[in-house]
Amino acid sequence: MKTPDLARIAHRRLWLAALLLPTLLASTVAAAPDPLAQVKGLGQASLLVKEHGQDVIAYQADVPRVPASTMKVLTAFAALETLGRDFRFRTDVFQDADDWLWIKGYADPYLVSEELDRMVAAIGQAGVRRVAGIGLDDGFFSPDVEIAGRSSSNNPYDAPVTALAANFNTLNLVRDGDRIRSAEPQTPLTATGRRFGQSGPAGKQRVNLRERDIALRYFGELLAAKLEGAGIQVGEGSRNGPVPAGARRIHRHANSRTLAEMIEPMLKHSNNFIANALFLRLAEPEGRGRVSMVAARQRMTDFARRRLGWRDFAIDDGAGLSRANRLSARQLVDLVEAFAPYRDLMPEQDGNPSVRAKTGTLRGVSCYAGYVRRQGEWASFALLINQPVDYNLRRRVASGLAR
């Protein structure tokens, strides 16, 4: 019996594999679930894709649903259209006859530690060498402002929204045994930070400041630490209230970031604090008077009716935290089409530059709205799913639309 020619057998196996490969690939593709078919099999889902003003895919497109954080696109659009891309938030600094330093906030959502450094430098340049105490005026917001849908968790996305806030009303700490330190070199540890750190777990902690009074206290502590670091003496006193009549304004701080530079990370990281601060500020775009949540809802509702022609919708907050918000896929596509001049601010889907869209996630809610590139041109789409599904289904749908 002859020994088989091993080279000839190997060659025959390769030939058979090459012959069968297309069939195997076809069967694999056929077996893979079609994301669009999956969506159309869901009772509580809506999908709309438009090209050149025409519906190319429409499934329950006019049914109002919970939009979750796709609501942030509306807040961003209203802010950009009302205030302009290059708008800069301002915060006023006053000194009264008793040498108290007063800070009045107008809902700047990006007063981070680096901005406070710039503010303190300007205070020093104004000739201030000592202050008897620090006064904090957050009266731009009504004291009963409460964000619909915000929970009482420690997570940063549940931070209270105040007219005067440092670092998004959050703390970034590290606990090593009984030792607490700031996780940010630009942010000194304060008494409030130390208390939060001691009550939290070991390791890194990222938490919110829970309540308005705590948030204001922390702002004063952090500003005092920054002033002292710059060689400006700070007395023991601290108080909340309106700026005293007759106090002299010594500085008007303009944030180093434009509105567009705030909105881009807000959409990318789905920052609830920034979104709802913008939502409230839009109730009084000129920074006058006092803002209430009722006024903010009415202002945004009026904007959507006037600018987008919407009917039969509900707006309860600006970040999409509330389940009382209601938009349809068609309304979201109307919004996305209007947002086209600001498309550069929309997040790019990881690994797929042909998709630029905003996600929306709540328990049992998975949404996506934005743009997909089809045949070299951008098409607008909105997907609203109000039932439990695979977290990445929306991204697979968008990638499929882009192909």
N, C-alpha and C positions, 0 to 999 in steps of 0.2 A: 504494500500500500504506500502510495506516494505521500510525502509530507506536503500539506497545503502551502501555497505561495502566500506568505503573510502579507507581503506588499500588495498583492492583487486583491486579497480580502479587504484590507484597509481601504483601498481605492474604491472598491464596490460599496462599502459602507458609507463613505463620504458622498458618493454619487446618489445613493438612496436618500441620505439626509437632505441633500440639496434639492432632490425631487419633491420630498415631502414637506419641506420647510414652509412654502407659501400656504399649503393647506393647513398646517399646524397653526401658523400665525393668524389665518383667517378665522379658524375656530376659536382661538383665544380672544380675538377682538369681538367676535360675535357673542362670546360668553360674558365679556365685561359689561357691566350695566351702563346704559346710556344715561348720563346725568340729566339730560332734558326729559327723557322718558320718565326718569325717577320723579322729577318735579311735577310732571303732568299726572303722575299717579297719586299725588298728595292732595287731600281734600282742603287743607288749610294753607294753600300756597298760591302765589301769584307771580307771574313773570311777564315782562314786556320788553321787547327789543325794537328799537326804531332806527331806521336808516333813511336819511333825506326826508324826514318828516313822515314817513310811512311805517306802519306796524309791519314787522317781518315775522315776529313771534309774539303771540298774545295768548295768555292763559289766565283767566279770572283777573284780568288787569284792572278792573274797576272796583274791586272789593276792598273796602277799607280794612287795614290790618295794623297791628302793632309794629312800628318801624324800628324800634330800639335806636341804636346810635347812628343810623342813617339820618336821623333828625338833625344831627350836627351839620349836615350839608346845608340845610335850610338856615340854621343859625349863622353859619359862615357866610352864606350868600347874602343874607339880610345885612350883616355887619359890613361886608365889602361894598355893597351897593349904597348903604346909608353913610358910612364913614369914609370909605375909600381905602385902597390898598396901602397907601403911605401914611395913614392916620397913626398918631402916636398917643398913647394914654399919658395923662398927666396926673401928678400928685403934688399938692401944695404944702409948703412948709412955712409956718408962721412963728413969730416970737412975740410974746405979750409983754406988758409993762413989768411983770414980775419975773422976767427972764425964763419963763416956761417955753419950751419948744413944742409946737403943735403941728401934727401931721393930719391933713384931710385927704381922704381917699375918694376916688371916683371910679372904683371897680377895675383898676388896672390888674389884669389877671397874671401879669408876668413880673411882679415885684420880687424877683429872686435876690439872693444874697449879693450878687455882683451889681445889681441895680442899687441896692442900699449902699454899697461902697461908693458908687458915683454920687448918690444923694449926699452922703456924709462929706465927701470931698468938697461939694459945692457949699455945704453949710459952713465948713471951715474957711472957704474962700470968702464967704460973706462976713467974716470977722468974728464968728462965734467961738468963744474959748471955754465957756461954761454955761450950762443950763441948769435951772433949779429943779426941773423935772420934765417929764415927757407927757404931753396930752395927745390923745388919739380920737379923731373925729371920723366915725364911719356912718354918720347920719345921712349919707346919700342913699342908703338902703333903709327902708322901713324896718323897725326892730322885729316885726313879725314875719319877715321873709323866711320861708321854708321851702326847700326844693322838693317838688313832688317826686316820689319814687326813690328818694335818698334813704338808705337804711342806716342803722346805728352801728355798722361794723367798723373795725379799725382800719380797713383798707384805704389807701390813698384816694381811690375813686369815689369814696363816700365823704370826702372832706366838706366841711361847712363852707358856704360861699358868703363872703363878707366884702364890703366895699373897700376895706383896707386889709390886705393880707400879704404875708411873706411866704415865699416858697410854696405857693398853692395850698397854704394851710396844712402842710404836711411836715413830718420830721423824718430824717434819715439818720438812724443811730446804730451804734454797735455796742452790745453788752458782752463783756468778758468777765465773768464772775460778778463781783460787786462794782466793777469799773465800767462806767458809761462814757462813751466818747461820740462825737459827731462823726458820721461817715463821710462828711464833706469838708475839705480843708478850708473852704471859703465861708463856712457856717459855724460860728462859735457855739459851743454847748451852753445853754442857758438853764436856769433853775427849772423851767417847765420841761425842757428836753430831758433833764436828769430824772425828773419824776416819772415821765413816760417810760424812759429806758429802764428804770428800776422795776416797773410793774410789768415789763414785757419779758419775752423769752431770751435765752442766750443767743448770741450771734447777731446777725444783721436784722434790724427792724425798720420797716417803712410803714408809718402809721399816720393817721390824720388827727387833727386837733379837736375833733368832736363837736365843740360848741363855740358860738360867737365870742363869749366872754374869754374863753381860754385862748382863742385865736388872737384876740386883741392884746391880751396880756403877753403872749409870746412875741407879737410884733414889737411891743415896747421893749421887752427884754433884749431882743436881737438888735434893735436899733441902738439901745444904750450900750451894748457890747461893742458895736461898730464905732460909735462915737468915742468911747473910751480908748479903743484901739487906735483912733486917729488923734489922741491927745486932747480930746474935749471932755472936760469934767461934767459928770452927770449927777444931779442930786438924787435923793432917795424917792422923791415923789413920782407917782404915775396916776393918771386918771383918764377916764373916758367921758366924752361929752362934746358939745359944739365948741368950735373955736371962739374964744371970747371976742366980744365986740371991741374994736380998736386994736386988735393984734395986727402986727405988721408982717406982710408976706415978704419973706427974705429969699425964697427960692421956689420956682415952679419946675419940678422934675419931669422931664420928658423921657419916656422909656426908650432905651437904645434900639428896641425892636419895633419895626413897623407892624401894623395889623396883619399884613400878609405873612410876615415872619412869625407871628404868633399862631395864625390859623393853620399853617402847614404842619407843625408838630401836633397841634390839637387834633387834626384829622388823622394823622399817622398813628398817634398813640391813644386816640380816643379819650382825650382828657376832659372829664366831666366838669371839673372846676372852671377851666377856661371857657367851655361852651356856655355854662350857665351864668358866668360873670358877663359874657357878651350879651346873652339873652336879656339879662336884667338891665344892663347899660343901655340897650336899644330902646328901653321904655323912656329914657331921657337922653337922647343922643348928644345934646349940648352940655350935659353934666350939670343941669340945674334942677332944683326941686328935690323931691324925694321919690324913690322908686319902690313900687310894691310888686308882688308877684302877679296880682290881678292885672295891673297896668301892663306888665311885660307880656302876659298872655294875649291881651287885647291888641297890643301894638304888633306882635308877630302875626296874629290872625288877620289883622287889617292889611299888613304887608303882603301876606300870601294871597289874599283875595284880590288886592289891587295889582300886584306885580305879576302874579302867576295865574290869576283867574280861577283859583280853586273854589270849589263848593263841597260841602259834605266831608269835612275833615275836622280833626280835633288836635289842638296843641296844648300840652300841659306843662312841659318844661323844654329847655333848649338843648339838652344833652341826650334825650331819649331814655332817661331812667324810668319815666312813668309809663305804666301800661295803659294809661288813659289816652296816650297819643294815638291818633289814627290817620294813616295815609294810605292811598292806593298805589299800586305799581305805576299806574298812569300819571298820577300826581308826582311821584318821585322822578319819573322820566322827564316830565315837564321841567322840574327843578334842575335836573342834571343838564338838560339842554340849555337852560338859562345860565347855568354855572360855567359853560364852555370857555368864556374868556379867562376863567381862573383855573382851568384844568391842570395847570402846572402845580397847583397846591394839593391836588388829589393824590392819595397814596398810590404807589405802584405796587402791584401784587408781587410778593416774593417770587423771584425766579421767572417772572413773566412780564416783560415790559409792555406787552400788548394789552394789559389790563391795568386800568387806573380806577380804583373804586374804594368806597367806604363800607366797612363791615358794620353790622349791628347785631349785638348778642345779648339776650336775656335768657333766663331759664325757659326752654321750650320755644325760643324765638331765634331765628337765624336769617339775617338779611344781608343784602349786598346791592349797592347802587353806584353807578359810575359809567365808565367807558370801556369798550373793547375795540381793538383795531381789527377791522374786517376789510379784506381786499385793499389794504393800505390807507383806509379812512376810519375815523373814529365813529362808532355807533354808540348810542345811549341805551342803557339797560337798567332794569330794577328787578330784584328778586326778593320777595317777602315770604318767609316760611314761618308760620305760627304754630308749629308742632315739632316735637322732638325729631331730629335727624342727625346724621353724621356731621360733625363740625365742619369738615372740609368739603361737603357737597357743594356749597356755594362757589368755592374756588374752582372746583372741577367744572361746574356749569359755565362760569365765566371763561375759563380756558377753552372749553369746547366752543363757545360762541366766537372766541377770537380765532380759532382754527377754521 
